[in-house]
Amino acid sequence: MIRLIAVLTLWAGCASAQMNITNYEKEGSLKPFHHLKCIGPEDYRPEYSPADLATGLVECLKRNKLSKAGDLVVELQVRGQFDMERVKDRSAHQGVQVLLMSAISEAGARGQSRAEKAMGQFGGVGSPRHDAACKRMKAAGPPQHSPSYMVQHGMAAFTGLDGDGLVAGFNPEKTWRETLSGFFGCS
């Protein structure tokens, strides 16, 4: 009981105190190399990173292009999962979710509801759009983009990278197959 009172007192003090918060960012953290319009899967290129795709997602959500927005969310997350497998610094991995949340927020007041609707329309594993995405991603092969957006987002970018920040001996083809089957549920 005393512990609960202490925690509540500390929380109340923090909530009422004027707090200065400093945000530190490393150059290149979550940075896109390509600023995309609202594009569909036919326009995806292997060199587009999740940070690049997020710029297109913002445009789709703003314009209420839900089909393209749903496809972009999926592509962003699948490529992001692939990057999580090749970037050593685990603290950098949450960058994919930060990109997604930032894109939805940047899209304005309706961003969240439109993103939810877009994903509802996309459907789950085995839906026609899911199957089409699996077929397209398998045919495209592993992404060719730089994962620097993610590497620069992690704590190792501040404390000192070990080499390029990537997993040694990474096998892109094998990891892409595993990402599609394990993470995205492609058969």
VENQUIJO-V800771 format. One record per run of one state. SS is the DSSP state (H for helix, E for strand, - for the rest). FROM is the first residue (numbers start at 0). LEN is the number of residues. Records with the same first field share a line. If there is no record, write none. Layout:
SS: FROM-LEN + FROM-LEN
//
This chain:
-: 0-1 + 16-24 + 43-6 + 62-3 + 87-2 + 92-2 + 106-4 + 122-5 + 140-7 + 151-4 + 159-6 + 166-5 + 183-4
H: 1-15 + 40-3 + 49-13 + 65-21 + 89-3 + 94-12 + 110-12 + 127-13 + 147-4 + 155-4 + 171-12
E: 86-1 + 165-1
//
